[in-house]
């Protein structure tokens, strides 16, 4: 996204664009220049005009020129890249701190007051510092309009910061291939005015407004959307990465436990085991190791709400 108001979407756009345009311009200039030189030599020294090949002696001045000029250009390119990268590693002390948690195949954003959102909701003209955490494989958080991107490595905490400068909505992607539904791993960056953000931030209601509060199981569905459960499990019987929730609760499932097939009844205890220790029992026909434990993510209350939703979905 390019600003038409003279203000960039973030504070890093200008330095990134300057570096990009310089490198692209030099590359285009060299492409055109070298092509012209090549065509000149093809016509100037073709076989029709020079039947016999001759040995040309070296030209010291020419060799110095085509060695020094590329070095200077490379140093300038490095400087532009370094000048843009250096401030990315020095976040300001003031601003808002948000934890971005990535898992296959969704993002969630956790705020200092305990609020959680599937989208990155931030105030305009306020520095935003993201703590980047991956719960399973390597992901990469990429906001094209802001010209910022950083890998999210399991077991390693990383940081990203930026200053949003325009109110609006922007795309956020995972730019590191992370499995079958990698292309579905995206979210929105919603930049609000400071007044609107403060209203949203202080609102104690649930962020994900997916259905009416009076609908049974709505709270459980919201939790599952927020934590990316629906990326792998459908509610309509469609087979994705994991078993569908439809016709699940109270039924029997064949699972693989310690290499042996075991028939279990899907009750409350089974649901809790499947969420907190997902690789101890794998439903037959599904791969092992894709789902990570939510032991440190979901509370006992969250688990109870999810179970109520699954009961409602199956008419229990």
N, C-alpha and C positions, 0 to 999 in steps of 0.2 A: 504494500500500500504506500502511495506517495502522497504527501500532503499538498493541498492546493491553497493552504492558508499561510504558508511560510513557516509553519510549525510542524516539526516531525512527530511521528507517532511516539517515539521514545528518544531518549538522549543519545543513544548509540547509532541512530540512523545516519546522521551526517558523516561521522568518521568512517563508518562501514561503506557508505556510498562513495565517498572520496577515494578510498582505497580500491574499491571495485572498478570505478570508472577509470582510474589511472592505469591499473593493470590491463583492463580491457582495451583502453586506448593505445597503450604501448604494444600490446599483442596485435591489434589490428594494423598499426603502423608498420610493425616488423613483417607481418604477413604480406601486406601490399608491397613494401619495399623489397623484400627478398624475392617475391614473385616477379617484380619488374626486372630485377637484376638477373634472375634466372632466365627469363625470356630474352633479355638482351644478349646474354652469352650464348644462348641456343641459336639465335639468328646471326650473331657476330662471328661466332667460331664454329659454324656448322661444317659438315664434311665437304660440301660443295666448294666452299671458299678456302678450306685448308685440307688439302689431300693428304699431307704428311704431318703427323703429330710432332710437336716440338716440346722441349723441356723448358718451362719458365722458371726463372730464379725467384726466390722469395723476396717479399717486399716488407722490410722491417717496420716501416711507418704504418702500412696497412694492417699488419698483424697486431701492432700496439693499439691501433684504433678499434679493431673489432674485438679486442680483449678488454680494454679499459671501459668502453661505452656500455657493454652488457653488465660489467661489474657495477658500474655506477647505477644503472637502472635497477639491478637486483637489490642494491643497498637501499635505494629509494623505496622500492616495493616493501622491503623488510621494515623500513621505518614506518610507513603508513600502517602496516599490519600491527606492529608493536605498539604504536601510538593509540590504535583502537582497542587493542587487547588489554593494555596495562590498567586503564581505569575500571575494566570489568572485574578486576580482582580486588578492588578497594571500595567496598560499599560504604556509604555514609552511615554515621552512628544513629542518626534519626531515621524515622520511617516506620514501615509496618513489616513485621516478620510473619511469614507464612511457611508452613511445611507442605511440600508437594510430595505425595506418596504415589508411586507408580507400581502397577502390577498388571499381569496379563488379564484383560487388555483395557485398562482404564486408568485415569488419573483421579485423585481426590486431593482437595486442598484444605488443610486444617489451620485454623486461626488461633491466636493467642487466648481468646475467650472461650475456646472449646468448640466453636462453630465449625462445621464441615460442609464443603460444597463440591459438587462434581465439576463446577466451572471456577475459573480464577476470577474472583470479583475484587476489584481494587479501586482506590480513589485516585483521581487525576492529580498530577503535580505533587505526588508524594512518593518518595523512594520506596521501592518494594524489594525486599530481600527474601528469596526463596531458598529454603533448605531442601535439598533434593535427596530423596530416599527411594530406593527400589527394593521391593520385597521378594523378587524372584530372579529375573534375568536382566541383562543390560537394556535399558531404555534410553531415550534421548528426548529431552523436552525442548521443543523448537517453536518459537513465536516469530514467524517470518516478518511480520510488520514491524517488530521491534529489533530485528537483526540480532537476536540472541538465541543461542543453542548450547546445551550442555548434556553430556552423557550422565546417566543415573546408574551407578554401579552398585550391585548388591554388597552390603557390608562396608560400604565406604560413603561417608557423608560428603556431599559437595554443595556448592553455593552458587547462586545466580542472582544478580540484582539489575534493576533498570528503573528508569523514571518515566512513567506514562505521562504524555503531554497533551493528549487529545481524548475527549470523552467519545466512547464508541465501543464497538464490538469487533474482536479480532479472532483469527483462527489460532489454535494451539494443537500441535501434532506430536506424536512420537516419531522421530526420524531415524530410529535404529530398529532394523528388522527384529521382531521379538516373538515370532511365532505365527500361527495360522491366521489369527484375526488382527494382525498388526495394523492393517489399513483401517480398522474400525476404532483404533485407539486415538481419539481426538477429543478436544474440549473447546470451550470458548473463553476468551479473555474479555471480561465485561468491565470497562472503565466507567465509573460513575463520578458524578460531581461529589465533592466532599460532603455536602448535605445529604444526598441520596445514599452515599456509602455509610454514613453514620447511622442513618435510619435502618439500613439493612443489617449492619453490624450489631446493633443493639436489639434487633428483633429476635426474640427467643423462640419463634416458631421454626419449624423444620424448613430447610432451604429448598429441598426438592418438592415442588408443588406438582404432583402428577395426577392427583385425583382428589375428590372431596374428602374432608377429614372424617365425615360420617360413614364413609364406605368401610366395611370390615376389612381388616388386613392392610389398609392403606399405609399405616406407619411401617409395617414390615417391608412392603414393597419399596418404600422410599429408602430405607436402610440398604436394601439390596442394590438399588440403583446407584446410590452414593458410593458403595464399595465395589461396584463393578461386577456383581454376581451375574447380572443378566447378560454379560458379554459371553458367558460360557454355558448358561442354563436358561432354557426358554420356559415360558409359562403356558405355551399352547401345544406342547407335544413335539415341536420341531427339534430334531437332533442337532446339537451344535458340538461343543467340545466335551460337555458333561451331560449327565442325564437331565431330562426335562422335569420341572416341578409338577407338571400335570399328572394326575393319577399316581402320585408318589406316596403321600402320607398314608400310613395304615396298610400299605401293600407290602408284598414280599419282593426282595431283590436278591439276586445271586451276586455275591462279592468275592473277590480274591483276597484271602487273609493268610499271610505267611505262605504264599504259593499254593494254597488249597481253596477250592470252591466251597463257599459256605452260604446257606440261605438265611437271610436275616429279615426281620420285620422293621419297616421304616417307622419308628416311633420317635419320641422326643429325644431319648438318649442316643439313638442312631444319628439323628440330625446334628446333635451337638458334637459327636465324635467326627462326623464327616466335615464339620466346619473347623474344629480345633485340631484334629489330627487326620487330615484328609488322605494321607498315603498309607494309613494302617489298613484300610479296607477300600479296595477299588472295585467299583461296579464292573461286572464282566462286560467286556467289549469296549472299554474305555481305557485310554492310556494313563500310565502312572507318572507322577512327578510334575504335572502341569499346575495343580492347585497347591498354594502355599497355606500354611496355618494362619488362622485369624485370631489366634489366642491373645496376641497383644493388641489387637485392633478392635474386637467386639467385646462388649461387656456382657454380663449374665442377663441384664435387662434386654440388650439388643437381641440376644439369642432367643429369649422368650417371645419377643415381638415377631421375629422371623418365623418361629414355629407357629405362632397364631396365624400368620399370613398363609403358610403352607396348609394349615388345617382348613382355613377358609377357602383356599383355592381348590381343595379336594372335597369340599362339602362336609368336613368333619366337625 
